[in-house]
Amino acid sequence: MAKKPHASFPTREQIATFIRESPVPVGKREVARAFSITGNDRMLLKKVLRELESDGTIDRGRKRKVAKPGSLPEIAVVEVTEIDSDGEPVGVPAVWKEPGKPPRILLAPDRPGSPSVATGERVLARLRRVGPNLYEGRVIRKLGGPANRVLGVYDLSGDGGVLRPTDRKHRQEYRIEKRDAAGAKPGDLMLAEIIRAPRLGLHSAKVIELLGSTGNPRSISLISIYTNDIPTEFPAAALEQAEKAKPVALGKRKDLRGIPLVTIDGADARDFDDAVFAESDPDPANPGGWHLMVAIADVAHYVRPADALDKSAFERGNSVYFPDRVVPMLPEALSNDLCSLRPHEDRACMAVHMWVDAKGRKLKHRFVRGLMRSAARLTYEQAQAAMDGRPDETTAPLLDSVLKPLYGAYKALDEARRARGTLELDLAERQVVLGEDGRVAAIRLRDRFDSHKLIEEFMILANVCAAETIESLRLPCMYRVHDEPDPEKLEGLREVLHGIEVNLARGQVMTPKQFNGILRQVKGGPNEQMVNQLVLRSQAQAVYSPDNLGHFGLALQRYAHFTSPIRRYSDLLVHRALIRGLKLGTGALSDEELPRFNEMGEHISITERRAAHAERDAIDRFVTAFMADRVGASFEGRINGVTRFGLFVTLDETGADGFIPIRTLPADYYDHDEAHHRLIGRARGLTLTMGDRVEVRLAEADQVTGGLLFELLGGGTQGAAGGPLTGKKSVRKLQRGKPPAARGKGGRQGGKKAPKRGR
């Protein structure tokens, strides 16, 4: 029997009024806090919110937040429509599907000195309702130009040309008159402006900028850069400031040059921002323990709050890495020189001494600002080969004095990690290998050695130390937070696991250890890949925030990124906070930055997602280029996603992702069992489930959009034919290949156009 709510529980109308009157969308947490709702009453609150949503009293939007119907989200894309009489920009939502006029948005810069915006431009803004149809918007960042621009590839068509957009979601093609083509040739990549939108026929566009031929392999990442609005040009003032920067002298810094710190990075790394050292702890009170050091490039010495370098670094938020290039957060004069810990060169650093016991548990730590000199630049492969008995001329002199202590300390940290119970997902990572001509030579799974794990564990411990220190100093900290999984996602995972006889009890508080137990149960079996993917999808997204929610995946109470200030603005903020709190000199966190941590956290979380999307998009496009001459070939793979439109498949050989449209499946009615991630043929009983092995034929490799289309040759399981699925989450009926007379009433035709994009 359900428990009755406490007498203080608010009425439905009180809850609805609070939501309607809130100037920003609110979540269940905010509502509970406003009415002091705790314990079992939180479940009743969830039920009330669902009822209010179902009867149209409130709308649910981004991040499960609710607001009165027709409300704009807290963060949205805004198109600037005018500059008012006071010189302030005014805009409207870039997307408005509600009846009536869209609300007006009065825009203001996010901070003094932010770049101005012009009519026609798009901006990402934080919104706050100030009237019935009026919002105030604080500009977070510009989005790279008017909404009527499109990136695409030029081709000839009749008496003119046609532009095919590179964005897979943008299916409209554009006609380009010869006079508007700027001399483009078939296959040229271009940025164009949409100039006319006729009622019939193709829209028209005019070339703004030619970006080179798509036959040039360097255009692949260029498409991802332009499509995702990645800034590529540094302001002149930032470049000038970087060029004038000089190496630091020892001064009041700690002299760390006698410590054999080494960098261990990928073979293709261009910048080296972290170095490591370990030795047995000589303290007899800590038998078997270790003294560790992590030294990080002192970017805060060169990039000061509100200077030209700081503004451009904040706009970018992070570096973006592609197979053929890097779009750095800082100019190369810093990222590849003065802030790169190159071997045998004096470099300014922020360093942390850490002491752990024999089981890897941290005993104490201490931060210093120093001057270091890297003893060697090693690759992961080099370090691992040396430890496996194959040292080379670089690693042989370091084997006993440097590498063996590093690995000894790593083993202790690894034991602590296992005892702590971090989430252990087994997910392969693709690596694009380029030849000397810049074209794809191979697609393979990235190797993973103990040397990779060593660096990860050292960096994680240093990050924990940074968060603990800043918190103890009572200063704002830009935490890296990873919230607990969403209960609704867990419910979906629970239903799938129940179908494969793996138990996940309803209502229990989940921990990473419990997820690991589930992963161990399916390891080596036919459902291993599917369950790994579903566990990953059940997780919350990690973000940057001054509000500490802990890090669920790492099973840590406090965590902040400290170890990569060359490539992440978040780490630069952490360095500045340490410098301020520990009184380590210039370049400290400024008074002006203190109240802006919420806004900065949201901004750099957005730029991180932008970079991740651009990097994935580029990998997909490189893979498609590699597969283009293999159309018609067959491949083995696994189903990694099931939708009502068809199946997503990942190939074993290359890790390439592609789509099997429902229209190409063997002729049948297909019921979409959403809860169990499968399609079931009603007449013939063919069942295709996420995680199933399949054989496919490559039907199409679209190098413009980067999409692969497959046809199913074999796989899945053959069950008994039967009627439609029943039950609460039953089915979407999908049919394919049947003549009209054979189609059942209410069936959905499987020939509907499917998206080309892989997952």
Order of alpha helices (4+ residues) and beta strands (2+ residues): alpha-alpha-alpha-beta-beta-beta-beta-beta-beta-beta-beta-beta-beta-beta-beta-alpha-alpha-beta-beta-beta-beta-alpha-alpha-beta-beta-beta-beta-beta-alpha-alpha-beta-beta-alpha-beta-alpha-alpha-alpha-beta-alpha-alpha-beta-beta-beta-beta-beta-beta-beta-beta-beta-beta-beta
